[in-house]
Amino acid sequence: MIEVRIHGRGGQGNVVAAYLLAAAAFETGRHCQAFPSFGAERRGAPVTAFVRIADQTIRRRCQVANPAFLIIQDSGLLHIPATMEGLLPQGGVLVNSPRTSTELTQEYGRPMTALPASALAQDILGRPLPNVALLSAFAALTGLMPADALIKALAHRFKGDILERNTKLIVAAGQLVDAGAWKEVAHA
């Protein structure tokens, strides 16, 4: 079973990201689970969402304490110690940031992959929503699902121009990361 924790702020599409990732995993024939955890329910407040992906039925119903992967939609959350808490030693960290992966890795002392997801979304969607770009990068890094599975998951929520622009975003974001870099961890 693969466990993912998604950290962001209210309004960034954190919960939608979890549901989309689970739906994309479902499109590939896997079992999945996605659910959020809210503190103060307001725009800008920290929000955490959890995703589990497995080849068998998932019986675990608790929050994800020891994720294999973190997707961080707001790099400011890296300053909160609980954000990195419990990450498996070989786990991957994907961060929405205009900074480079090298800069983040040096600052936080752990390998991180940076993606300017908000800027990319602003250019393609006209809104700085990082969730779809980050999911595309995650799919490319792990090899857990093809981009088509993410597009199919999006097609259940969006139609027309919005789906078309999000599809362009998926393609663009997937090309900005080292495809397969986390495959070994994802398939361990």
C-alpha positions in Angstrom: 0.0 0.0 0.0 1.2 3.5 -0.9 0.3 6.3 1.5 0.4 10.0 0.4 -0.1 13.1 2.5 -1.0 16.3 0.8 -0.4 19.6 2.7 -1.8 22.9 1.5 -3.9 25.8 2.5 -7.7 26.3 2.2 -8.6 27.4 -1.3 -5.7 25.6 -3.0 -7.7 22.5 -3.9 -6.1 20.2 -1.4 -9.2 18.0 -0.9 -9.9 18.0 -4.6 -6.3 16.9 -5.2 -6.7 13.9 -2.9 -10.0 12.9 -4.6 -8.4 13.3 -8.0 -5.4 11.2 -7.1 -7.6 8.4 -5.7 -9.9 8.6 -8.8 -6.8 8.3 -11.1 -5.6 5.3 -9.2 -9.1 3.8 -9.4 -8.9 4.3 -13.2 -5.8 2.0 -13.2 -7.7 -0.7 -11.4 -6.4 -0.1 -7.9 -8.1 0.2 -4.6 -8.0 3.7 -3.2 -9.0 5.9 -0.3 -9.0 9.7 0.0 -10.1 12.0 2.9 -9.3 15.4 4.3 -8.5 16.7 7.8 -9.5 20.3 8.6 -8.5 22.6 11.3 -10.1 26.0 11.2 -12.3 25.9 8.0 -11.3 29.1 6.3 -9.4 30.2 3.3 -5.7 30.2 3.9 -5.7 27.8 6.9 -3.5 24.7 6.7 -5.4 21.7 5.3 -4.1 18.1 5.1 -5.5 15.4 2.9 -4.7 11.7 2.8 -4.6 9.2 0.0 -4.0 5.4 0.1 -3.5 3.4 -3.1 -3.2 -0.4 -3.0 -3.7 -3.5 -5.1 -5.9 -5.1 -2.4 -8.8 -3.9 -0.3 -7.7 -1.1 2.1 -8.9 -1.8 5.6 -7.0 0.9 7.4 -9.2 3.9 8.3 -6.9 6.2 10.2 -5.0 9.3 9.1 -1.7 8.7 7.2 1.1 9.0 9.8 4.0 7.5 7.8 3.6 8.5 4.2 5.8 7.3 1.4 5.2 10.6 -0.3 4.4 14.2 0.6 2.8 16.7 -1.9 3.2 20.2 -0.5 1.1 22.8 -2.2 2.4 25.8 -0.2 6.2 25.8 0.5 5.6 28.0 3.5 4.3 24.9 5.2 7.8 23.5 5.2 8.5 25.7 8.2 6.0 23.8 10.3 7.7 20.7 11.7 4.6 18.5 11.5 4.6 18.8 7.7 7.5 16.5 7.3 6.7 14.4 10.4 6.5 10.6 9.8 7.8 10.7 6.2 9.5 7.4 5.4 13.3 7.7 5.2 13.3 6.9 1.4 10.1 8.9 0.8 9.7 11.6 -1.8 8.7 15.2 -1.2 7.1 17.3 -4.1 6.9 21.0 -3.4 5.1 23.8 -5.2 7.9 26.3 -5.3 9.5 28.7 -7.8 12.8 27.8 -6.1 15.0 24.9 -7.4 15.0 21.4 -6.1 18.7 21.9 -5.1 17.9 25.0 -3.1 15.1 23.3 -1.2 17.1 20.2 -0.6 20.0 22.2 0.8 17.8 24.3 3.0 15.8 21.5 4.5 18.5 18.7 4.5 16.3 16.2 2.7 15.9 15.5 -1.1 13.0 17.5 -2.5 11.5 18.0 -5.9 10.4 21.5 -6.7 7.8 22.4 -9.3 6.5 26.0 -10.0 3.0 24.6 -10.0 1.2 27.8 -9.2 3.0 29.8 -11.9 2.3 27.0 -14.4 -1.4 26.9 -13.5 -1.6 30.7 -13.7 -0.1 30.6 -17.3 -2.3 27.7 -18.5 -5.5 28.0 -16.4 -5.5 31.7 -15.6 -5.6 30.8 -11.9 -2.8 29.9 -9.6 -4.2 26.5 -8.5 -1.3 24.1 -8.0 -3.1 20.8 -7.4 -3.4 19.4 -10.9 0.1 20.3 -11.9 1.4 18.7 -8.7 -0.6 15.5 -9.3 0.7 15.3 -12.8 4.3 15.6 -11.6 3.6 13.0 -8.9 2.3 10.6 -11.4 5.3 11.1 -13.6 7.8 10.8 -10.7 6.3 7.6 -9.3 5.0 5.9 -12.5 2.0 4.8 -10.4 -0.4 5.9 -13.2 -0.2 7.3 -16.7 -1.3 10.9 -17.4 -4.4 9.5 -19.1 -5.7 8.2 -15.8 -5.5 11.6 -14.3 -7.2 13.1 -17.3 -10.0 10.5 -17.0 -10.4 11.4 -13.3 -10.6 15.1 -14.2 -13.2 14.3 -16.9 -15.6 13.1 -14.2 -15.5 16.7 -12.6 -14.9 19.0 -15.6 -15.9 19.4 -19.2 -15.1 21.6 -22.2 -12.5 24.3 -22.0 -11.7 23.7 -18.3 -10.9 20.1 -19.0 -8.9 21.0 -22.1 -6.8 23.5 -20.2 -6.2 21.1 -17.3 -5.1 18.5 -19.8 -2.5 21.0 -21.2 -1.4 21.6 -17.6 -1.0 17.8 -17.0 1.2 17.4 -20.0 3.3 20.5 -19.2 3.8 19.6 -15.6 4.7 16.0 -16.3 7.5 17.2 -18.6 9.1 19.3 -15.9 10.1 16.5 -13.6 12.5 13.5 -13.8 10.0 10.8 -14.9 10.4 7.6 -12.9 12.7 9.1 -10.3 10.5 7.8 -7.4 9.5 4.6 -9.2 11.6 2.4 -6.9 9.9 3.8 -3.8 6.4 3.6 -5.3 6.8 0.0 -6.3 8.7 -1.3 -3.2 
